[in-house]
Amino acid sequence: EEKGKTASIVFRRDGGIAAALVPAKVFIDNNLVGSLGVGEETTITTTTGKHRVDFNIMGGNGGGEVEITPEHPNVKVIFKIGMGMITAKPKIISIQNLD
């Protein structure tokens, strides 16, 4: 399997009233790559393969696994912040291929 081809992930934070004034931290494979306010997006260069993406806001964590294939090296991950019982809860709402 071809490993390490250049890829990109566009992260977009969708609206929601929960923690709207607080930036959400964005992690790829446990590395902090940025933070996003509501309605903001950022593009991160990475590699093809499986990646763990996580979001953290005020102690609340959420995320999932994103697999980037060489056929579709550019993906968009849209997430939003919901309210959990105690903390805000980030959640991926869609993963799209951009090519």
N, C-alpha and C positions, 0 to 999 in steps of 0.2 A: 504494500500500500504506500502510495506517495504521501510523505509526511512533511508537514511544515511549509506548505505552500501559503503564500500571503493571502490573508483574508481580512474582512472587516466586519465589525458589528456596530450598527447604529443603535444606540439606546435612546428611547424616548420615554419621558415620564408623562403620563396622561393625568388629567385633572382629577379632582376629588377634594373634598373639604378636609379630609383627615390630614393633619400635619402639613397643611398647604404652605405655610410660611417657612418650613424647615427643609433645607436641601437633603436629598437622599444620596447616600454614598453608593457608588457603583464599584463592584469588584469583579475581576475576571481571574479565575484560578487563585483566589485568595489575595490578589494584588489590587490595591486601591487604584482605580484608573480615572476617577472623576466624581463629581457630585452634580446633581441635577435638581433644579426647581421645577415646579409644575409647568408643563408645556415646553420644557427645554429638551434638546437632544444633543448628543455628542457622538462622534464616530471614533471608534478605537480600532487600530490596526492589530491584528492577531494572526493566527495560523489556522489552517484547516484542521479538522479533527474535533474531538469532544472537548468542550470547555464548561467549567462550572461558573455560572454567573450568580452573583448574590447582590442584594440591595439591603442597606441598613439605614434605619431612620429611628432616632431616639431609642435605641436599644432593641427595636423590632427588626427581625431578619426575615428575608424571604428570597426565593430564587429558584434556580433549577439548572438543568443541563441543556446546553445548546450544542448540537452537532453541526459542524460546517463542512460541507462536502466540496471537493474540487470543482464539481459542476456548478455549484451555487456558492461561490466564496464570499458573497456579501449578503448579510442577513440583517434584519431589523428586529429588535426586541422591544416591545412596548410593555411598560409596567405601570402599575398605579399603586397607591397606598390605600389600604382599607383599614378599618379599625378592628383590632382584635379585642379580646376581653380586657387586656391590661395595656398593651402597647399597640402602636401602629403596626400594621402588617403589610409589608410590600408583597406584591403578587404579579407574576408575569401574566399579561392578558393576551398577548399574541407574539408569535415568532414567524416572520415572513422572509421568504427569499426575495432579494432585490434584483436578481438576474436569472 
